[in-house]
Amino acid sequence: MILCLRYLSQSLVRSRRDDGADMAALGRSDIETFTQYVAHLAHTGEISAFRRTTVCRFTSRFLREIRDLGPTRPGEILADLPDDFALRRHDMDEREQIKDATQTLRKSRTVSPGMPGIRPPEPDLRLERDA
């Protein structure tokens, strides 16, 4: 989960004048910027599509759990953190992430005839006629 917070922190530092230090000023736009930043990292190959999905899920979980544990209640250390500073399901475009993960898997998979359920591609045996 620490790695996920690193990406969130990097996104805030890159996009905000206050580097994300003013918790009360954080909001939906910062979450959108974060998801775009992680998507950019995946698109440029700095992280895998799987890592992108994992980072988004764990960041969402972390933000949800800190609210459940209480530090965002009035008088607590994270009391200024706005409720809309949260990653929600629709923030993570699962179709795009599944597509990215599938492409990554296809690029990295070595097909072995001994792997159950996986067959090597069949050769194209069609003969072409000379015209």
PEUR-V925654 format. One record per residue. RES is the residue in one letter. SS is DSSP state (alpha for helix, beta for strand, coil for the rest). Layout:
BEGIN
RES_SS + RES_SS
END
This chain:
BEGIN
M_coil + I_alpha + L_alpha + C_alpha + L_alpha + R_alpha + Y_alpha + L_alpha + S_alpha + Q_alpha + S_alpha + L_alpha + V_alpha + R_alpha + S_alpha + R_coil + R_coil + D_coil + D_coil + G_coil + A_coil + D_coil + M_alpha + A_alpha + A_alpha + L_coil + G_coil + R_alpha + S_alpha + D_alpha + I_alpha + E_alpha + T_alpha + F_alpha + T_alpha + Q_alpha + Y_alpha + V_alpha + A_alpha + H_alpha + L_alpha + A_alpha + H_alpha + T_coil + G_coil + E_coil + I_coil + S_coil + A_alpha + F_alpha + R_alpha + R_alpha + T_alpha + T_alpha + V_alpha + C_alpha + R_alpha + F_alpha + T_alpha + S_alpha + R_alpha + F_alpha + L_alpha + R_alpha + E_alpha + I_alpha + R_alpha + D_alpha + L_alpha + G_coil + P_coil + T_coil + R_coil + P_coil + G_coil + E_coil + I_coil + L_coil + A_coil + D_coil + L_coil + P_coil + D_coil + D_coil + F_coil + A_coil + L_coil + R_coil + R_alpha + H_alpha + D_alpha + M_coil + D_coil + E_alpha + R_alpha + E_alpha + Q_alpha + I_alpha + K_alpha + D_alpha + A_alpha + T_alpha + Q_alpha + T_alpha + L_alpha + R_alpha + K_alpha + S_alpha + R_coil + T_coil + V_coil + S_coil + P_coil + G_coil + M_coil + P_coil + G_coil + I_coil + R_coil + P_coil + P_coil + E_coil + P_coil + D_coil + L_coil + R_coil + L_coil + E_coil + R_coil + D_coil + A_coil
END
